[in-house]
Amino acid sequence: MPGPRLRSVPRHAALLALVAAALAAGCGGDDAEPQAPAAPRVYAAASLREAFPEIDSRPAYNFAGSNQLQMQIERGAPADVFASASPTEAQALFRAGRCTRPVTFATNVLVLLVPSANPGRVRAVHSLRSGRRRLAVGAAGVPIGDYTRRVLARLRLTPILRTNTVSSEPNVSGIVSKVALGSADAGFAYVTDGRAADDRVNAIPLPSWAQPPVRYQLCAVRRPGADTAGALAFIRRVRSSGGREILQRAGFGLPTRG
């Protein structure tokens, strides 16, 4: 018994349907929204972990010690922006042709952090002379570690690194965490970190005459496939009036506009 006859579709109607489908797929229709450009990848010093996302929440951030980030970029990490806590790292990348000329966008000062309960009874930096305390210090080569050693040298307190039990931290976040958790009786960090964790730590000021100049620098990374336009837009945002206001509110100092 013959089966049911299939209804044939006119050839010109089928062709029109295919063309319409192709146009819809290619154009997305008149109401389709344009796709937003990818956000730049920002490699930044750990002490910027609170301020930068407030300035711009869109980028993909990687916060760590400035020297670690420098090495990652030198090894081909997909960074678009580099923000270091000292000029050393950014200038090294610039000399190697790996980033644009760095610009200073913020300053900072060092403080001595102690846990809120202060079990080590540290009242001033000179309290550490008696030794037998747990001290969190940035590793040598990390900006916070190098700044700390300069402060101690000016205060003639370098021996406290031998008379106390010292943990060497890869970035300032590790220092703040140890002090906040009570794993260290004291730690040297930036004033901005003390403000960000003021519910868990107290900040003891250090003499202004002993402070080294702490300058943060920004540059756009040069590499194949870098989002240079996005990087430069981010740098402009950080240096804008709104960006400077957020940095100042977080406790950073501001360089004069130039």
Contacts in CASP RR format, 6 or more apart in sequence:
PFRMAT RR
TARGET T0000
AUTHOR 0000-0000-0000
METHOD contacts of the structure
MODEL  1
MPGPRLRSVPRHAALLALVAAALAAGCGGDDAEPQAPAAPRVYAAASLRE
AFPEIDSRPAYNFAGSNQLQMQIERGAPADVFASASPTEAQALFRAGRCT
RPVTFATNVLVLLVPSANPGRVRAVHSLRSGRRRLAVGAAGVPIGDYTRR
VLARLRLTPILRTNTVSSEPNVSGIVSKVALGSADAGFAYVTDGRAADDR
VNAIPLPSWAQPPVRYQLCAVRRPGADTAGALAFIRRVRSSGGREILQRA
GFGLPTRG
37 227 0 8 1.000
37 230 0 8 1.000
38 227 0 8 1.000
39 58 0 8 1.000
39 59 0 8 1.000
39 60 0 8 1.000
39 230 0 8 1.000
40 59 0 8 1.000
40 60 0 8 1.000
40 80 0 8 1.000
40 81 0 8 1.000
40 227 0 8 1.000
40 230 0 8 1.000
40 231 0 8 1.000
40 233 0 8 1.000
40 234 0 8 1.000
41 59 0 8 1.000
41 60 0 8 1.000
41 62 0 8 1.000
41 78 0 8 1.000
41 79 0 8 1.000
41 80 0 8 1.000
41 81 0 8 1.000
41 227 0 8 1.000
42 52 0 8 1.000
42 59 0 8 1.000
42 60 0 8 1.000
42 61 0 8 1.000
42 62 0 8 1.000
42 79 0 8 1.000
42 80 0 8 1.000
42 81 0 8 1.000
42 83 0 8 1.000
42 234 0 8 1.000
43 62 0 8 1.000
43 64 0 8 1.000
43 69 0 8 1.000
43 72 0 8 1.000
43 73 0 8 1.000
43 77 0 8 1.000
43 79 0 8 1.000
43 81 0 8 1.000
43 82 0 8 1.000
43 83 0 8 1.000
43 221 0 8 1.000
44 52 0 8 1.000
44 61 0 8 1.000
44 62 0 8 1.000
44 63 0 8 1.000
44 69 0 8 1.000
44 81 0 8 1.000
44 82 0 8 1.000
44 83 0 8 1.000
45 63 0 8 1.000
45 64 0 8 1.000
45 65 0 8 1.000
45 66 0 8 1.000
45 69 0 8 1.000
45 83 0 8 1.000
45 84 0 8 1.000
45 85 0 8 1.000
45 143 0 8 1.000
45 171 0 8 1.000
45 172 0 8 1.000
45 216 0 8 1.000
46 63 0 8 1.000
46 64 0 8 1.000
46 65 0 8 1.000
46 85 0 8 1.000
46 171 0 8 1.000
46 172 0 8 1.000
46 173 0 8 1.000
46 174 0 8 1.000
47 85 0 8 1.000
47 108 0 8 1.000
47 144 0 8 1.000
47 172 0 8 1.000
47 189 0 8 1.000
47 190 0 8 1.000
47 192 0 8 1.000
47 193 0 8 1.000
48 63 0 8 1.000
48 83 0 8 1.000
48 85 0 8 1.000
48 216 0 8 1.000
49 61 0 8 1.000
49 63 0 8 1.000
49 173 0 8 1.000
50 192 0 8 1.000
50 196 0 8 1.000
50 250 0 8 1.000
51 192 0 8 1.000
51 246 0 8 1.000
51 247 0 8 1.000
51 250 0 8 1.000
51 252 0 8 1.000
52 59 0 8 1.000
52 61 0 8 1.000
52 83 0 8 1.000
52 238 0 8 1.000
53 61 0 8 1.000
54 246 0 8 1.000
54 250 0 8 1.000
55 237 0 8 1.000
55 238 0 8 1.000
55 242 0 8 1.000
55 243 0 8 1.000
55 246 0 8 1.000
55 247 0 8 1.000
56 234 0 8 1.000
56 237 0 8 1.000
56 238 0 8 1.000
59 80 0 8 1.000
59 81 0 8 1.000
59 234 0 8 1.000
62 69 0 8 1.000
62 72 0 8 1.000
62 79 0 8 1.000
63 171 0 8 1.000
63 173 0 8 1.000
64 72 0 8 1.000
64 170 0 8 1.000
64 171 0 8 1.000
65 85 0 8 1.000
65 142 0 8 1.000
65 143 0 8 1.000
65 170 0 8 1.000
65 171 0 8 1.000
65 172 0 8 1.000
66 84 0 8 1.000
66 85 0 8 1.000
66 86 0 8 1.000
66 88 0 8 1.000
66 89 0 8 1.000
66 142 0 8 1.000
66 143 0 8 1.000
67 89 0 8 1.000
67 141 0 8 1.000
67 142 0 8 1.000
67 143 0 8 1.000
68 142 0 8 1.000
68 170 0 8 1.000
68 171 0 8 1.000
69 77 0 8 1.000
69 79 0 8 1.000
69 82 0 8 1.000
69 84 0 8 1.000
69 89 0 8 1.000
70 82 0 8 1.000
70 84 0 8 1.000
70 89 0 8 1.000
70 90 0 8 1.000
70 92 0 8 1.000
70 93 0 8 1.000
72 79 0 8 1.000
73 79 0 8 1.000
73 82 0 8 1.000
73 93 0 8 1.000
73 98 0 8 1.000
73 99 0 8 1.000
73 221 0 8 1.000
73 223 0 8 1.000
74 93 0 8 1.000
74 96 0 8 1.000
74 98 0 8 1.000
76 223 0 8 1.000
78 223 0 8 1.000
79 221 0 8 1.000
79 223 0 8 1.000
80 220 0 8 1.000
80 221 0 8 1.000
80 226 0 8 1.000
80 227 0 8 1.000
80 228 0 8 1.000
80 230 0 8 1.000
80 231 0 8 1.000
80 234 0 8 1.000
81 218 0 8 1.000
81 219 0 8 1.000
81 220 0 8 1.000
81 221 0 8 1.000
81 231 0 8 1.000
81 234 0 8 1.000
81 235 0 8 1.000
82 89 0 8 1.000
82 90 0 8 1.000
82 93 0 8 1.000
82 99 0 8 1.000
82 218 0 8 1.000
82 219 0 8 1.000
82 221 0 8 1.000
83 90 0 8 1.000
83 105 0 8 1.000
83 216 0 8 1.000
83 217 0 8 1.000
83 218 0 8 1.000
83 238 0 8 1.000
84 90 0 8 1.000
84 102 0 8 1.000
84 143 0 8 1.000
84 216 0 8 1.000
84 217 0 8 1.000
85 108 0 8 1.000
85 143 0 8 1.000
85 144 0 8 1.000
85 172 0 8 1.000
85 190 0 8 1.000
85 214 0 8 1.000
85 216 0 8 1.000
86 143 0 8 1.000
86 146 0 8 1.000
86 147 0 8 1.000
86 214 0 8 1.000
86 215 0 8 1.000
86 216 0 8 1.000
86 217 0 8 1.000
87 102 0 8 1.000
87 104 0 8 1.000
87 215 0 8 1.000
87 217 0 8 1.000
88 143 0 8 1.000
89 143 0 8 1.000
90 99 0 8 1.000
90 102 0 8 1.000
90 217 0 8 1.000
90 218 0 8 1.000
90 219 0 8 1.000
91 102 0 8 1.000
91 217 0 8 1.000
93 99 0 8 1.000
93 102 0 8 1.000
93 219 0 8 1.000
93 221 0 8 1.000
94 100 0 8 1.000
94 101 0 8 1.000
94 102 0 8 1.000
94 219 0 8 1.000
97 222 0 8 1.000
98 221 0 8 1.000
98 222 0 8 1.000
98 223 0 8 1.000
99 219 0 8 1.000
99 220 0 8 1.000
99 221 0 8 1.000
99 222 0 8 1.000
100 219 0 8 1.000
100 220 0 8 1.000
100 222 0 8 1.000
101 219 0 8 1.000
102 217 0 8 1.000
102 218 0 8 1.000
102 219 0 8 1.000
103 217 0 8 1.000
103 218 0 8 1.000
103 219 0 8 1.000
103 235 0 8 1.000
103 239 0 8 1.000
104 215 0 8 1.000
104 216 0 8 1.000
104 217 0 8 1.000
104 255 0 8 1.000
105 216 0 8 1.000
105 217 0 8 1.000
105 218 0 8 1.000
105 235 0 8 1.000
105 238 0 8 1.000
105 239 0 8 1.000
105 247 0 8 1.000
105 255 0 8 1.000
106 215 0 8 1.000
106 216 0 8 1.000
106 247 0 8 1.000
106 252 0 8 1.000
106 253 0 8 1.000
106 254 0 8 1.000
106 255 0 8 1.000
107 213 0 8 1.000
107 214 0 8 1.000
107 215 0 8 1.000
107 216 0 8 1.000
107 252 0 8 1.000
107 253 0 8 1.000
107 254 0 8 1.000
107 255 0 8 1.000
108 190 0 8 1.000
108 191 0 8 1.000
108 192 0 8 1.000
108 214 0 8 1.000
108 216 0 8 1.000
108 251 0 8 1.000
108 252 0 8 1.000
108 253 0 8 1.000
109 190 0 8 1.000
109 191 0 8 1.000
109 206 0 8 1.000
109 208 0 8 1.000
109 211 0 8 1.000
109 214 0 8 1.000
110 144 0 8 1.000
110 147 0 8 1.000
110 148 0 8 1.000
110 151 0 8 1.000
110 188 0 8 1.000
110 189 0 8 1.000
110 190 0 8 1.000
110 191 0 8 1.000
110 206 0 8 1.000
110 211 0 8 1.000
110 212 0 8 1.000
110 214 0 8 1.000
111 188 0 8 1.000
111 189 0 8 1.000
111 190 0 8 1.000
111 191 0 8 1.000
111 194 0 8 1.000
111 203 0 8 1.000
111 204 0 8 1.000
111 205 0 8 1.000
111 206 0 8 1.000
112 122 0 8 1.000
112 124 0 8 1.000
112 125 0 8 1.000
112 186 0 8 1.000
112 187 0 8 1.000
112 188 0 8 1.000
112 203 0 8 1.000
112 204 0 8 1.000
112 206 0 8 1.000
113 175 0 8 1.000
113 176 0 8 1.000
113 179 0 8 1.000
113 186 0 8 1.000
113 187 0 8 1.000
113 188 0 8 1.000
113 189 0 8 1.000
113 193 0 8 1.000
113 194 0 8 1.000
113 197 0 8 1.000
113 201 0 8 1.000
113 202 0 8 1.000
113 203 0 8 1.000
113 204 0 8 1.000
114 120 0 8 1.000
114 122 0 8 1.000
114 179 0 8 1.000
114 185 0 8 1.000
114 186 0 8 1.000
114 187 0 8 1.000
114 201 0 8 1.000
114 202 0 8 1.000
114 204 0 8 1.000
115 179 0 8 1.000
115 180 0 8 1.000
115 182 0 8 1.000
115 184 0 8 1.000
115 185 0 8 1.000
115 200 0 8 1.000
115 201 0 8 1.000
115 202 0 8 1.000
116 199 0 8 1.000
116 200 0 8 1.000
116 201 0 8 1.000
116 202 0 8 1.000
118 202 0 8 1.000
119 182 0 8 1.000
119 185 0 8 1.000
120 133 0 8 1.000
120 185 0 8 1.000
120 186 0 8 1.000
121 127 0 8 1.000
122 128 0 8 1.000
122 133 0 8 1.000
122 185 0 8 1.000
122 186 0 8 1.000
122 204 0 8 1.000
123 204 0 8 1.000
124 204 0 8 1.000
125 155 0 8 1.000
125 157 0 8 1.000
125 204 0 8 1.000
125 206 0 8 1.000
126 157 0 8 1.000
128 135 0 8 1.000
128 157 0 8 1.000
128 160 0 8 1.000
128 163 0 8 1.000
128 164 0 8 1.000
128 186 0 8 1.000
129 157 0 8 1.000
129 159 0 8 1.000
129 160 0 8 1.000
129 163 0 8 1.000
130 163 0 8 1.000
131 160 0 8 1.000
131 163 0 8 1.000
131 164 0 8 1.000
132 163 0 8 1.000
132 164 0 8 1.000
132 165 0 8 1.000
133 164 0 8 1.000
133 165 0 8 1.000
133 185 0 8 1.000
133 186 0 8 1.000
134 164 0 8 1.000
134 165 0 8 1.000
134 167 0 8 1.000
134 183 0 8 1.000
134 184 0 8 1.000
134 185 0 8 1.000
134 186 0 8 1.000
135 160 0 8 1.000
135 161 0 8 1.000
135 164 0 8 1.000
135 165 0 8 1.000
135 166 0 8 1.000
135 167 0 8 1.000
135 184 0 8 1.000
135 185 0 8 1.000
135 186 0 8 1.000
135 187 0 8 1.000
136 166 0 8 1.000
136 167 0 8 1.000
136 169 0 8 1.000
136 174 0 8 1.000
136 175 0 8 1.000
136 178 0 8 1.000
136 179 0 8 1.000
136 183 0 8 1.000
136 184 0 8 1.000
136 186 0 8 1.000
136 187 0 8 1.000
136 188 0 8 1.000
137 145 0 8 1.000
137 148 0 8 1.000
137 161 0 8 1.000
137 166 0 8 1.000
137 167 0 8 1.000
137 168 0 8 1.000
137 169 0 8 1.000
137 175 0 8 1.000
137 187 0 8 1.000
137 188 0 8 1.000
138 144 0 8 1.000
138 145 0 8 1.000
138 148 0 8 1.000
138 168 0 8 1.000
138 169 0 8 1.000
138 170 0 8 1.000
138 171 0 8 1.000
138 172 0 8 1.000
138 175 0 8 1.000
138 188 0 8 1.000
139 145 0 8 1.000
139 168 0 8 1.000
139 169 0 8 1.000
139 170 0 8 1.000
140 146 0 8 1.000
140 149 0 8 1.000
140 168 0 8 1.000
142 169 0 8 1.000
142 170 0 8 1.000
142 171 0 8 1.000
143 214 0 8 1.000
144 171 0 8 1.000
144 172 0 8 1.000
144 175 0 8 1.000
144 188 0 8 1.000
144 189 0 8 1.000
144 190 0 8 1.000
145 188 0 8 1.000
147 188 0 8 1.000
147 212 0 8 1.000
147 214 0 8 1.000
148 188 0 8 1.000
149 158 0 8 1.000
150 212 0 8 1.000
151 188 0 8 1.000
151 206 0 8 1.000
151 210 0 8 1.000
151 211 0 8 1.000
151 212 0 8 1.000
152 158 0 8 1.000
152 160 0 8 1.000
152 161 0 8 1.000
154 209 0 8 1.000
154 210 0 8 1.000
155 206 0 8 1.000
155 207 0 8 1.000
155 210 0 8 1.000
167 178 0 8 1.000
167 183 0 8 1.000
167 184 0 8 1.000
169 175 0 8 1.000
169 178 0 8 1.000
172 189 0 8 1.000
172 190 0 8 1.000
172 193 0 8 1.000
173 193 0 8 1.000
175 184 0 8 1.000
175 187 0 8 1.000
175 188 0 8 1.000
175 189 0 8 1.000
175 193 0 8 1.000
176 189 0 8 1.000
176 193 0 8 1.000
176 194 0 8 1.000
176 196 0 8 1.000
176 197 0 8 1.000
176 201 0 8 1.000
177 183 0 8 1.000
178 184 0 8 1.000
178 187 0 8 1.000
179 186 0 8 1.000
179 187 0 8 1.000
179 189 0 8 1.000
179 200 0 8 1.000
179 201 0 8 1.000
180 197 0 8 1.000
180 200 0 8 1.000
180 201 0 8 1.000
190 214 0 8 1.000
191 203 0 8 1.000
191 251 0 8 1.000
192 250 0 8 1.000
192 251 0 8 1.000
192 252 0 8 1.000
194 201 0 8 1.000
194 203 0 8 1.000
195 203 0 8 1.000
195 250 0 8 1.000
195 251 0 8 1.000
196 250 0 8 1.000
215 255 0 8 1.000
216 252 0 8 1.000
218 235 0 8 1.000
218 238 0 8 1.000
218 239 0 8 1.000
219 235 0 8 1.000
220 226 0 8 1.000
220 228 0 8 1.000
220 231 0 8 1.000
220 232 0 8 1.000
220 235 0 8 1.000
221 231 0 8 1.000
222 228 0 8 1.000
237 243 0 8 1.000
238 247 0 8 1.000
244 254 0 8 1.000
247 253 0 8 1.000
247 254 0 8 1.000
248 254 0 8 1.000
END
